[in-house]
């Protein structure tokens, strides 16, 4: 016999138009701003509550069984897009990194991987003027990244007037081929911004109870802390299980990240730093070495310039975050950074680095001004994207959650 009283009436679920997309090595739920409930079209508690429930967070079981999330940092993501009111851009891109076990969405940074899907969503949803879309060729979608206030250019292939998603481009970390989508992060660091917040290419970070470490602290794509793998007791070729299965190691990385956030001026103190899980990222680097990827592929040392492993939302990423790749490309281009030194040093306009799922090539144009300050003109890499499902997502209204 049911224990629910027949007199109890619950409100029906909302039906919100949405598209589930893969972009790079991430997946997320994409929304057109105009399709959201009116109360969610503005930033605030209602919007956050709605999107948390869409993803299925917070989930103490860590599974996202009752939502669209995948219970990893790469798959617990939401995107809100709208037509730009600036003639120099086509679309506004707002990214929300959803915590898995906390009722929290971090709006402080970008997702470089999902950037690859922004252009095709914008074209498919009428956010790009038809006059800018060729019948066949490439549509350069001009994206304004609202979280960080930056311009990104996505070169989306078009066939017979429609976005071409199929192709033979393979991206390590993604199982199947798709169409290549080159992404250019334009001036990821503005001329009046500091590439190195502390003013140093390499800093010394003293973390109580952990030790003293050399670290490159860079602000390009996303604020990132680069450590030498050997200084942390690693070879640099580690896969996910070696890190994510070690709770002591994860706690240590988080401690390093929090102290780094304070040192590079992102947070006034450790407690404040805990409120932002998305930034800064923490990574470790090493020279080129032969290794076997998570898929079992053998990568020769001669085919890469260095290794980089990066953590996102407290766990080692299965491949590489797009925004961290921007930081990697920038750091590699500037002589003397730990990334640059791990890749052999000297001037570099592009590197190929190894990550747990394979390799990635990223190029960067960086110049040193007469005043001795580094400026980054752009960082370029190729990704792919495709629509996985489109329609409506059903979700209880926030007041009933």
C-alpha positions as a Markdown table, in Angstrom:
| # | Residue | x | y | z |
|---|---|---|---|---|
| 1 | Unk | 0.0 | 0.0 | 0.0 |
| 2 | Unk | 1.3 | 3.5 | -0.9 |
| 3 | Unk | 2.3 | 5.7 | 2.0 |
| 4 | Unk | 1.6 | 8.8 | -0.1 |
| 5 | Unk | -1.6 | 10.6 | 0.8 |
| 6 | Unk | -3.8 | 11.1 | -2.3 |
| 7 | Unk | -4.4 | 14.7 | -1.1 |
| 8 | Unk | -0.8 | 15.7 | -1.7 |
| 9 | Unk | -0.3 | 17.4 | -5.0 |
| 10 | Unk | 3.2 | 18.0 | -6.4 |
| 11 | Unk | 4.0 | 20.5 | -9.2 |
| 12 | Unk | 4.9 | 19.0 | -12.6 |
| 13 | Unk | 8.4 | 19.2 | -13.9 |
| 14 | Unk | 9.5 | 22.0 | -16.0 |
| 15 | Unk | 10.4 | 21.3 | -19.7 |
| 16 | Unk | 13.4 | 23.4 | -20.7 |
| 17 | Unk | 14.8 | 23.3 | -24.3 |
| 18 | Unk | 18.4 | 22.0 | -24.1 |
| 19 | Unk | 21.1 | 20.4 | -26.2 |
| 20 | Unk | 23.5 | 17.8 | -24.8 |
| 21 | Unk | 26.9 | 18.3 | -26.5 |
| 22 | Unk | 30.4 | 17.0 | -26.5 |
| 23 | Unk | 33.0 | 19.6 | -27.0 |
| 24 | Unk | 36.7 | 18.5 | -27.0 |
| 25 | Unk | 37.1 | 16.0 | -24.2 |
| 26 | Unk | 34.1 | 17.3 | -22.1 |
| 27 | Unk | 30.3 | 17.1 | -22.2 |
| 28 | Unk | 27.8 | 19.6 | -21.1 |
| 29 | Unk | 24.1 | 20.7 | -21.2 |
| 30 | Unk | 23.7 | 23.8 | -23.5 |
| 31 | Unk | 20.9 | 26.3 | -23.2 |
| 32 | Unk | 19.9 | 29.3 | -25.2 |
| 33 | Unk | 19.4 | 32.1 | -22.7 |
| 34 | Unk | 16.0 | 32.9 | -24.1 |
| 35 | Unk | 14.8 | 29.3 | -23.6 |
| 36 | Unk | 15.4 | 29.3 | -19.8 |
| 37 | Unk | 12.6 | 30.1 | -17.4 |
| 38 | Unk | 12.4 | 33.9 | -16.9 |
| 39 | Unk | 13.7 | 33.7 | -13.4 |
| 40 | Unk | 16.8 | 31.8 | -14.6 |
| 41 | Unk | 17.6 | 34.3 | -17.4 |
| 42 | Unk | 19.4 | 36.4 | -14.8 |
| 43 | Unk | 22.3 | 35.2 | -12.6 |
| 44 | Unk | 21.3 | 34.2 | -9.1 |
| 45 | Unk | 20.1 | 31.6 | -6.7 |
| 46 | Unk | 17.2 | 30.4 | -8.9 |
| 47 | Unk | 19.4 | 29.9 | -12.0 |
| 48 | Unk | 22.0 | 28.0 | -9.9 |
| 49 | Unk | 19.3 | 25.8 | -8.3 |
| 50 | Unk | 17.8 | 25.0 | -11.6 |
| 51 | Unk | 21.1 | 24.0 | -13.2 |
| 52 | Unk | 22.3 | 22.1 | -10.2 |
| 53 | Unk | 19.1 | 19.9 | -10.5 |
| 54 | Unk | 19.6 | 19.5 | -14.3 |
| 55 | Unk | 23.1 | 18.0 | -13.6 |
| 56 | Unk | 21.9 | 16.1 | -10.6 |
| 57 | Unk | 24.0 | 17.9 | -7.9 |
| 58 | Unk | 24.8 | 17.8 | -5.1 |
| 59 | Unk | 25.0 | 14.0 | -5.1 |
| 60 | Unk | 26.5 | 12.4 | -2.0 |
| 61 | Unk | 26.7 | 9.1 | -3.9 |
| 62 | Unk | 28.9 | 10.8 | -6.6 |
| 63 | Unk | 27.0 | 9.3 | -9.5 |
| 64 | Unk | 24.6 | 11.9 | -10.9 |
| 65 | Unk | 22.1 | 9.2 | -11.3 |
| 66 | Unk | 19.2 | 11.7 | -11.1 |
| 67 | Unk | 20.5 | 14.2 | -13.5 |
| 68 | Unk | 22.4 | 14.8 | -16.8 |
| 69 | Unk | 25.8 | 15.0 | -15.3 |
| 70 | Unk | 28.5 | 12.4 | -15.6 |
| 71 | Unk | 29.9 | 12.8 | -12.0 |
| 72 | Unk | 33.3 | 13.9 | -13.3 |
| 73 | Unk | 34.8 | 17.4 | -13.7 |
| 74 | Unk | 34.7 | 16.8 | -17.5 |
| 75 | Unk | 31.0 | 16.0 | -17.6 |
| 76 | Unk | 29.4 | 18.2 | -14.9 |
| 77 | Unk | 29.1 | 21.3 | -17.0 |
| 78 | Unk | 26.5 | 23.8 | -18.1 |
| 79 | Unk | 26.6 | 26.4 | -20.8 |
| 80 | Unk | 24.3 | 29.4 | -21.5 |
| 81 | Unk | 24.5 | 31.1 | -24.9 |
| 82 | Unk | 22.9 | 34.3 | -26.2 |
| 83 | Unk | 23.2 | 36.5 | -29.2 |
| 84 | Unk | 25.8 | 39.1 | -28.7 |
| 85 | Unk | 24.7 | 42.8 | -28.6 |
| 86 | Unk | 28.2 | 43.8 | -29.8 |
| 87 | Unk | 28.8 | 43.9 | -33.6 |
| 88 | Unk | 32.3 | 42.5 | -33.1 |
| 89 | Unk | 31.0 | 39.2 | -31.7 |
| 90 | Unk | 28.3 | 36.7 | -32.7 |
| 91 | Unk | 27.5 | 35.0 | -29.4 |
| 92 | Unk | 28.0 | 35.4 | -25.6 |
| 93 | Unk | 29.2 | 32.2 | -23.9 |
| 94 | Unk | 28.7 | 31.7 | -20.2 |
| 95 | Unk | 30.1 | 28.6 | -18.6 |
| 96 | Unk | 29.2 | 27.0 | -15.2 |
| 97 | Unk | 31.3 | 24.3 | -13.6 |
| 98 | Unk | 29.0 | 22.3 | -11.4 |
| 99 | Unk | 30.3 | 20.7 | -8.2 |
| 100 | Unk | 29.5 | 17.0 | -7.9 |
| 101 | Unk | 29.0 | 16.8 | -4.1 |
| 102 | Unk | 28.3 | 20.4 | -3.1 |
| 103 | Unk | 25.4 | 22.8 | -4.0 |
| 104 | Unk | 27.8 | 25.0 | -5.9 |
| 105 | Unk | 28.3 | 26.3 | -9.5 |
| 106 | Unk | 31.7 | 28.0 | -10.2 |
| 107 | Unk | 31.2 | 30.8 | -12.7 |
| 108 | Unk | 34.8 | 32.1 | -12.3 |
| 109 | Unk | 36.4 | 30.5 | -15.4 |
| 110 | Unk | 36.0 | 29.2 | -18.9 |
| 111 | Unk | 35.9 | 25.6 | -20.3 |
| 112 | Unk | 38.2 | 25.5 | -23.3 |
| 113 | Unk | 36.9 | 22.1 | -24.4 |
| 114 | Unk | 33.3 | 23.1 | -24.5 |
| 115 | Unk | 34.3 | 26.2 | -26.4 |
| 116 | Unk | 34.6 | 23.9 | -29.4 |
| 117 | Unk | 30.9 | 23.2 | -29.3 |
| 118 | Unk | 29.8 | 26.9 | -28.8 |
| 119 | Unk | 30.1 | 27.8 | -32.5 |
| 120 | Unk | 28.0 | 24.9 | -33.8 |
| 121 | Unk | 25.3 | 25.5 | -31.2 |
| 122 | Unk | 25.2 | 29.1 | -32.0 |
| 123 | Unk | 24.8 | 28.4 | -35.7 |
| 124 | Unk | 22.2 | 25.7 | -35.2 |
| 125 | Unk | 20.2 | 28.0 | -32.9 |
| 126 | Unk | 20.1 | 31.1 | -35.0 |
| 127 | Unk | 22.6 | 33.1 | -32.9 |
| 128 | Unk | 24.9 | 33.8 | -35.8 |
| 129 | Unk | 23.6 | 36.0 | -38.7 |
| 130 | Unk | 22.8 | 34.0 | -41.7 |
| 131 | Unk | 24.9 | 36.3 | -43.9 |
| 132 | Unk | 28.0 | 35.1 | -42.1 |
| 133 | Unk | 27.4 | 31.4 | -42.7 |
| 134 | Unk | 28.7 | 30.2 | -46.1 |
| 135 | Unk | 27.0 | 27.5 | -48.1 |
| 136 | Unk | 30.2 | 25.5 | -48.0 |
| 137 | Unk | 33.4 | 26.3 | -46.2 |
| 138 | Unk | 34.3 | 27.7 | -42.8 |
| 139 | Unk | 32.2 | 29.9 | -40.6 |
| 140 | Unk | 34.3 | 31.9 | -38.1 |
| 141 | Unk | 32.2 | 32.3 | -35.0 |
| 142 | Unk | 33.3 | 35.2 | -32.9 |
| 143 | Unk | 32.7 | 34.2 | -29.3 |
| 144 | Unk | 32.7 | 36.5 | -26.3 |
| 145 | Unk | 33.6 | 34.5 | -23.3 |
| 146 | Unk | 31.6 | 36.2 | -20.5 |
| 147 | Unk | 33.2 | 34.5 | -17.5 |
| 148 | Unk | 36.6 | 35.9 | -18.2 |
| 149 | Unk | 35.9 | 38.7 | -20.7 |
| 150 | Unk | 37.9 | 37.3 | -23.7 |
| 151 | Unk | 37.5 | 36.8 | -27.4 |
| 152 | Unk | 37.6 | 33.3 | -28.9 |
| 153 | Unk | 37.4 | 32.4 | -32.6 |
| 154 | Unk | 35.9 | 29.0 | -33.6 |
| 155 | Unk | 36.3 | 27.9 | -37.2 |
| 156 | Unk | 33.3 | 25.7 | -37.8 |
| 157 | Unk | 33.1 | 23.7 | -41.0 |
| 158 | Unk | 29.9 | 24.1 | -43.0 |
| 159 | Unk | 28.5 | 21.7 | -45.7 |
| 160 | Unk | 25.4 | 22.6 | -47.7 |
| 161 | Unk | 24.6 | 25.4 | -45.3 |
| 162 | Unk | 24.7 | 23.2 | -42.2 |
| 163 | Unk | 27.3 | 22.5 | -39.5 |
| 164 | Unk | 29.4 | 19.6 | -40.5 |
| 165 | Unk | 30.1 | 17.4 | -37.4 |
| 166 | Unk | 31.4 | 14.2 | -39.0 |
| 167 | Unk | 35.0 | 13.9 | -40.2 |
| 168 | Unk | 38.2 | 12.0 | -39.7 |
| 169 | Unk | 39.9 | 14.2 | -37.1 |
| 170 | Unk | 41.0 | 12.2 | -34.1 |
| 171 | Unk | 41.3 | 13.9 | -30.7 |
| 172 | Unk | 43.1 | 11.9 | -28.0 |
| 173 | Unk | 40.7 | 11.4 | -25.2 |
| 174 | Unk | 37.7 | 11.0 | -27.6 |
| 175 | Unk | 36.9 | 7.6 | -28.9 |
| 176 | Unk | 35.5 | 8.4 | -32.4 |
| 177 | Unk | 36.5 | 10.8 | -35.2 |
| 178 | Unk | 34.7 | 14.0 | -36.0 |
| 179 | Unk | 35.2 | 17.2 | -37.9 |
| 180 | Unk | 38.1 | 19.4 | -36.8 |
| 181 | Unk | 37.3 | 22.7 | -35.2 |
| 182 | Unk | 40.3 | 25.0 | -34.8 |
| 183 | Unk | 40.0 | 27.3 | -31.8 |
| 184 | Unk | 41.9 | 30.6 | -31.4 |
| 185 | Unk | 42.1 | 32.2 | -28.0 |
| 186 | Unk | 42.7 | 35.8 | -28.9 |
| 187 | Unk | 44.8 | 37.8 | -26.4 |
| 188 | Unk | 44.1 | 35.4 | -23.5 |
| 189 | Unk | 46.1 | 37.9 | -21.5 |
| 190 | Unk | 45.4 | 41.6 | -22.2 |
| 191 | Unk | 48.4 | 43.9 | -22.6 |
| 192 | Unk | 47.5 | 45.6 | -19.3 |
| 193 | Unk | 47.3 | 42.3 | -17.5 |
| 194 | Unk | 50.2 | 40.3 | -16.1 |
| 195 | Unk | 51.0 | 36.9 | -17.6 |
| 196 | Unk | 52.8 | 36.2 | -14.4 |
| 197 | Unk | 50.8 | 37.7 | -11.5 |
| 198 | Unk | 53.8 | 37.7 | -9.2 |
| 199 | Unk | 56.2 | 39.1 | -11.8 |
| 200 | Unk | 58.3 | 36.0 | -11.7 |
| 201 | Unk | 58.7 | 33.3 | -14.4 |
| 202 | Unk | 59.5 | 30.8 | -11.6 |
| 203 | Unk | 58.4 | 31.3 | -8.0 |
| 204 | Unk | 59.3 | 29.6 | -4.7 |
| 205 | Unk | 56.2 | 28.4 | -2.9 |
| 206 | Unk | 56.6 | 27.4 | 0.8 |
| 207 | Unk | 53.7 | 25.2 | 1.9 |
| 208 | Unk | 53.7 | 24.4 | 5.6 |
| 209 | Unk | 53.9 | 20.6 | 6.2 |
| 210 | Unk | 54.6 | 20.0 | 2.5 |
| 211 | Unk | 57.9 | 21.7 | 1.7 |
| 212 | Unk | 59.3 | 24.4 | -0.6 |
| 213 | Unk | 58.7 | 24.1 | -4.3 |
| 214 | Unk | 59.6 | 25.7 | -7.6 |
| 215 | Unk | 56.4 | 26.7 | -9.4 |
| 216 | Unk | 55.4 | 28.7 | -12.5 |
| 217 | Unk | 52.3 | 30.7 | -11.8 |
| 218 | Unk | 50.7 | 31.9 | -15.0 |
| 219 | Unk | 47.4 | 33.6 | -16.0 |
| 220 | Unk | 46.6 | 32.6 | -19.5 |
| 221 | Unk | 43.4 | 30.7 | -20.5 |
| 222 | Unk | 43.0 | 30.0 | -16.8 |
| 223 | Unk | 45.2 | 30.7 | -13.8 |
| 224 | Unk | 47.5 | 27.7 | -13.5 |
| 225 | Unk | 50.2 | 26.4 | -11.1 |
| 226 | Unk | 52.9 | 24.3 | -12.8 |
| 227 | Unk | 55.2 | 22.1 | -10.6 |
| 228 | Unk | 58.0 | 19.8 | -11.6 |
| 229 | Unk | 56.8 | 16.2 | -11.4 |
| 230 | Unk | 60.0 | 15.1 | -9.8 |
| 231 | Unk | 59.7 | 17.6 | -7.0 |
| 232 | Unk | 56.3 | 16.0 | -6.1 |
| 233 | Unk | 57.7 | 12.5 | -6.3 |
| 234 | Unk | 56.2 | 11.6 | -9.7 |
| 235 | Unk | 57.7 | 10.6 | -13.0 |
| 236 | Unk | 55.2 | 12.8 | -15.0 |
| 237 | Unk | 53.7 | 9.8 | -16.9 |
| 238 | Unk | 51.1 | 9.0 | -14.3 |
| 239 | Unk | 47.5 | 8.0 | -15.4 |
| 240 | Unk | 44.3 | 8.8 | -13.5 |
| 241 | Unk | 44.3 | 5.8 | -11.1 |
| 242 | Unk | 47.8 | 6.6 | -9.8 |
| 243 | Unk | 46.5 | 10.0 | -8.5 |
| 244 | Unk | 42.7 | 9.7 | -8.1 |
| 245 | Unk | 43.0 | 6.5 | -6.2 |
| 246 | Unk | 45.3 | 8.1 | -3.6 |
| 247 | Unk | 43.3 | 10.2 | -1.1 |
| 248 | Unk | 46.5 | 11.5 | 0.5 |
| 249 | Unk | 47.9 | 12.7 | -2.8 |
| 250 | Unk | 44.6 | 14.4 | -3.7 |
| 251 | Unk | 44.6 | 16.2 | -0.3 |
| 252 | Unk | 48.2 | 17.2 | -0.9 |
| 253 | Unk | 47.5 | 18.6 | -4.3 |
| 254 | Unk | 44.5 | 20.6 | -2.9 |
| 255 | Unk | 46.8 | 22.0 | -0.2 |
| 256 | Unk | 49.3 | 23.1 | -2.8 |
| 257 | Unk | 46.6 | 24.6 | -4.9 |
| 258 | Unk | 45.1 | 26.6 | -2.1 |
| 259 | Unk | 48.5 | 28.1 | -1.1 |
| 260 | Unk | 49.3 | 28.8 | -4.7 |
| 261 | Unk | 46.0 | 30.7 | -5.1 |
| 262 | Unk | 46.9 | 33.0 | -2.2 |
| 263 | Unk | 50.5 | 33.4 | -3.4 |
| 264 | Unk | 49.4 | 34.5 | -6.9 |
| 265 | Unk | 46.8 | 36.9 | -5.5 |
| 266 | Unk | 43.6 | 35.0 | -6.5 |
| 267 | Unk | 42.4 | 34.8 | -2.9 |
| 268 | Unk | 43.3 | 36.8 | 0.2 |
| 269 | Unk | 43.6 | 33.7 | 2.4 |
| 270 | Unk | 43.2 | 29.9 | 2.4 |
| 271 | Unk | 39.6 | 29.9 | 3.5 |
| 272 | Unk | 38.6 | 32.2 | 0.7 |
| 273 | Unk | 40.5 | 30.1 | -1.8 |
| 274 | Unk | 38.4 | 27.1 | -0.9 |
| 275 | Unk | 35.3 | 28.8 | -2.3 |
| 276 | Unk | 36.7 | 28.5 | -5.8 |
| 277 | Unk | 37.2 | 24.9 | -6.9 |
| 278 | Unk | 37.6 | 25.9 | -10.6 |
| 279 | Unk | 40.6 | 28.2 | -10.3 |
| 280 | Unk | 43.5 | 28.0 | -10.1 |
| 281 | Unk | 44.3 | 24.7 | -11.9 |
| 282 | Unk | 47.3 | 22.7 | -10.7 |
| 283 | Unk | 49.6 | 20.7 | -12.9 |
| 284 | Unk | 53.0 | 19.0 | -13.0 |
| 285 | Unk | 55.4 | 18.7 | -15.9 |
| 286 | Unk | 58.3 | 16.5 | -16.9 |
| 287 | Unk | 60.5 | 15.9 | -20.0 |
| 288 | Unk | 59.6 | 13.6 | -22.9 |
| 289 | Unk | 59.4 | 9.9 | -21.9 |
| 290 | Unk | 57.9 | 6.9 | -23.5 |
| 291 | Unk | 54.6 | 5.9 | -21.9 |
| 292 | Unk | 51.4 | 3.9 | -22.4 |
| 293 | Unk | 48.1 | 5.9 | -22.5 |
| 294 | Unk | 44.9 | 5.1 | -20.7 |
| 295 | Unk | 43.7 | 3.4 | -23.9 |
| 296 | Unk | 46.8 | 1.2 | -24.1 |
| 297 | Unk | 48.5 | 3.1 | -26.9 |
| 298 | Unk | 52.3 | 3.4 | -26.8 |
| 299 | Unk | 53.6 | 7.0 | -27.2 |
| 300 | Unk | 57.3 | 7.3 | -28.1 |
| 301 | Unk | 59.3 | 9.9 | -26.4 |
| 302 | Unk | 60.4 | 11.3 | -29.8 |
| 303 | Unk | 56.8 | 12.2 | -30.6 |
| 304 | Unk | 56.3 | 14.7 | -27.8 |
| 305 | Unk | 58.1 | 17.6 | -26.3 |
| 306 | Unk | 57.1 | 17.1 | -22.7 |
| 307 | Unk | 54.5 | 15.6 | -20.3 |
| 308 | Unk | 51.8 | 17.6 | -18.5 |
| 309 | Unk | 49.3 | 16.2 | -16.0 |
| 310 | Unk | 46.6 | 18.5 | -14.6 |
| 311 | Unk | 44.0 | 18.3 | -12.0 |
| 312 | Unk | 40.5 | 19.8 | -12.3 |
| 313 | Unk | 37.9 | 20.0 | -9.5 |
| 314 | Unk | 40.2 | 18.0 | -7.2 |
| 315 | Unk | 40.9 | 15.0 | -9.6 |
| 316 | Unk | 43.5 | 14.3 | -12.3 |
| 317 | Unk | 41.9 | 15.0 | -15.7 |
| 318 | Unk | 41.6 | 12.1 | -18.0 |
| 319 | Unk | 43.1 | 14.2 | -20.9 |
| 320 | Unk | 43.7 | 17.9 | -20.7 |
| 321 | Unk | 41.4 | 20.9 | -20.0 |
| 322 | Unk | 41.3 | 23.3 | -23.0 |
| 323 | Unk | 41.9 | 26.3 | -20.8 |
| 324 | Unk | 44.9 | 24.6 | -19.2 |
| 325 | Unk | 46.2 | 23.8 | -22.7 |
| 326 | Unk | 46.1 | 27.6 | -23.3 |
| 327 | Unk | 48.3 | 28.0 | -20.2 |
| 328 | Unk | 50.6 | 25.2 | -21.3 |
| 329 | Unk | 51.0 | 26.7 | -24.8 |
| 330 | Unk | 51.7 | 30.2 | -23.3 |
| 331 | Unk | 54.2 | 28.9 | -20.7 |
| 332 | Unk | 56.0 | 26.8 | -23.3 |
| 333 | Unk | 56.5 | 29.8 | -25.5 |
| 334 | Unk | 58.2 | 31.8 | -22.8 |
| 335 | Unk | 61.8 | 30.8 | -22.0 |
| 336 | Unk | 62.6 | 29.8 | -18.5 |
| 337 | Unk | 59.1 | 28.6 | -17.3 |
| 338 | Unk | 59.0 | 25.1 | -15.9 |
| 339 | Unk | 56.9 | 24.0 | -18.9 |
| 340 | Unk | 59.4 | 25.6 | -21.3 |
| 341 | Unk | 62.3 | 24.0 | -19.5 |
| 342 | Unk | 60.7 | 20.5 | -19.5 |
| 343 | Unk | 60.3 | 20.9 | -23.3 |
| 344 | Unk | 64.0 | 21.6 | -23.7 |
| 345 | Unk | 64.0 | 25.4 | -23.3 |
| 346 | Unk | 64.5 | 28.2 | -25.8 |
| 347 | Unk | 61.9 | 30.0 | -28.0 |
| 348 | Unk | 59.0 | 27.8 | -29.1 |
| 349 | Unk | 55.9 | 28.7 | -31.1 |
| 350 | Unk | 54.2 | 25.3 | -30.6 |
| 351 | Unk | 54.7 | 22.1 | -28.6 |
| 352 | Unk | 53.1 | 18.6 | -28.5 |
| 353 | Unk | 52.7 | 17.4 | -25.0 |
| 354 | Unk | 51.7 | 14.0 | -23.5 |
| 355 | Unk | 48.7 | 13.6 | -21.2 |
| 356 | Unk | 46.9 | 10.6 | -19.8 |
| 357 | Unk | 44.9 | 9.9 | -23.0 |
| 358 | Unk | 47.5 | 10.8 | -25.6 |
| 359 | Unk | 49.0 | 13.9 | -27.1 |
| 360 | Unk | 47.9 | 17.4 | -27.9 |
| 361 | Unk | 49.6 | 20.1 | -30.0 |
| 362 | Unk | 49.1 | 23.7 | -29.0 |
| 363 | Unk | 50.7 | 26.8 | -30.5 |
| 364 | Unk | 51.2 | 30.3 | -28.9 |
| 365 | Unk | 52.5 | 33.6 | -30.0 |
| 366 | Unk | 54.1 | 35.5 | -27.1 |
| 367 | Unk | 56.4 | 38.5 | -27.3 |
| 368 | Unk | 58.5 | 40.3 | -24.7 |
| 369 | Unk | 58.0 | 44.1 | -24.8 |
| 370 | Unk | 60.8 | 46.7 | -24.4 |
| 371 | Unk | 59.7 | 47.0 | -20.8 |
| 372 | Unk | 60.5 | 43.3 | -20.2 |
| 373 | Unk | 56.8 | 42.3 | -19.9 |
| 374 | Unk | 55.4 | 39.3 | -21.8 |
| 375 | Unk | 52.3 | 39.7 | -24.0 |
| 376 | Unk | 50.3 | 36.8 | -25.5 |
| 377 | Unk | 48.8 | 37.5 | -28.9 |
| 378 | Unk | 46.9 | 34.2 | -29.3 |
| 379 | Unk | 46.9 | 30.5 | -28.5 |
| 380 | Unk | 45.6 | 28.0 | -31.1 |
| 381 | Unk | 44.6 | 24.4 | -30.9 |
| 382 | Unk | 42.2 | 22.0 | -32.7 |
| 383 | Unk | 39.3 | 20.3 | -31.0 |
| 384 | Unk | 36.1 | 18.6 | -32.3 |
| 385 | Unk | 32.4 | 18.7 | -31.2 |
| 386 | Unk | 29.1 | 17.2 | -31.9 |
| 387 | Unk | 25.5 | 17.2 | -30.7 |
| 388 | Unk | 24.7 | 14.1 | -28.7 |
| 389 | Unk | 21.0 | 14.9 | -28.0 |
| 390 | Unk | 18.6 | 17.8 | -28.4 |
| 391 | Unk | 15.1 | 18.4 | -27.2 |
| 392 | Unk | 14.0 | 19.3 | -23.6 |
| 393 | Unk | 15.4 | 18.5 | -20.3 |
| 394 | Unk | 12.8 | 17.9 | -17.6 |
| 395 | Unk | 13.6 | 19.3 | -14.1 |
| 396 | Unk | 11.6 | 20.0 | -11.0 |
| 397 | Unk | 11.2 | 23.8 | -10.4 |
| 398 | Unk | 13.8 | 25.0 | -7.9 |
| 399 | Unk | 11.2 | 25.8 | -5.2 |
| 400 | Unk | 10.2 | 22.1 | -5.3 |
| 401 | Unk | 13.7 | 20.7 | -5.3 |
